[in-house]
Amino acid sequence: MARKKQKAGTGGTPATVAATKAGVDFTLHSYEHDPAAPSYGEEAAEALGVTPEQVFKTLVADVDGALTVAVVPVSGSLDLKALAAAAGGKRAAMADPAAAERATGYVRGGISPLGQRRALPTVVDASAQGHATVCVSAGRRGLEIELTPADLVKLTGAVTAPIARSR
């Protein structure tokens, strides 16, 4: 994987700045985002020429009153009960989109698990570990960052657990 070199403050997104600052290897992928696309993640997988199982979406949920980030493959959906259990809670529900945007500093469809305004507890679906690299949003629609699952977990302080279910 080619390392994208970038200095903080040189126009990158908070996600790419965080990855660069941490010294992890990553590849940045840019594509033309279609606002009419029914699924941002599936659009990214198609544009990048990878399987939807390798592209992960970032969702923000409310677990017992605390915002929590869930990173799951775009080929599946989030199991809220599994997320609650993995986060040490009892109940989980999807967070209000405006609250998710305020907490992360990103817009819906471009929320990255990296470089968020406020570090939120994060759970990455265990299936990520089955890939050499995964792609997640780099902080805006049409921009993905590819990195190893281990680096994703390290940069987000995440735990891994089976929190996705197949569609």
Secondary structure as GFF3:
##gff-version 3
##sequence-region A 1 167
A	DSSP	alpha_helix	14	22	.	.	.	ID=ss1
A	DSSP	beta_strand	27	30	.	.	.	ID=ss2
A	DSSP	alpha_helix	40	48	.	.	.	ID=ss3
A	DSSP	beta_strand	56	63	.	.	.	ID=ss4
A	DSSP	beta_strand	66	73	.	.	.	ID=ss5
A	DSSP	beta_strand	76	78	.	.	.	ID=ss6
A	DSSP	alpha_helix	80	86	.	.	.	ID=ss7
A	DSSP	beta_strand	92	94	.	.	.	ID=ss8
A	DSSP	alpha_helix	97	104	.	.	.	ID=ss9
A	DSSP	beta_strand	122	125	.	.	.	ID=ss10
A	DSSP	three_ten_helix	126	130	.	.	.	ID=ss11
A	DSSP	beta_strand	134	140	.	.	.	ID=ss12
A	DSSP	beta_strand	143	147	.	.	.	ID=ss13
A	DSSP	alpha_helix	149	156	.	.	.	ID=ss14
A	DSSP	beta_strand	159	161	.	.	.	ID=ss15
A	DSSP	beta_strand	164	166	.	.	.	ID=ss16
###
